[in-house]
Amino acid sequence: MRDAVIALIACVALVAITFFEQIPVWGWLGGAISVGVWWLLGREMSGALAAAFMGAVSGFLGALTSWAAQTGNLFGFTTPPGDRVGALFGFIGSSLGILYWPMVGAGVAAAAAFFAARRGRASDVIGTTGRAEIEEARRLRDVEP
């Protein structure tokens, strides 16, 4: 249940970032903010697979809303004719983003969960119950007969 709530938060955050990206110049920070969201939320997931799924789904939803916004800019009645050239570049970029942004989200979130697990926060990723058990296993392995 906790993973589903975190995934929902990620989806809402990436849709909000899409609206932020519509602001000229400042919108370029949207990619960096997205990576930060995936990193922070990926660390809180129960495992690397769950984090990858969260990153992929939220990345796809964010890219899809970005594509819809750029499509509106391209074909919108209020877009001046000279601005349609820039909107065309945005449309092409967001169309490609539908393909690669879910993979970026999955990779960043899974890496965050993996590194969090190595620090002992989300030990389910590495399949142990905690750092103490790892230390005990090493100690038992190194005992001479």
Secondary structure, 3 states (H helix, E strand, C coil): CHHHHHHHHHHHHHHHHHHHCCCCCHHHHHHHHHHHHHHHHHCCCCCHHHHHHHHHHHHHHHHHHHHHHHHHHHHCCCCCCCHHHHHHHHHHHHHHHHHHHHHHHHHHHHHHHHHHHHCCCCHHHCCCCCHHHHHHHHHHHCCCC
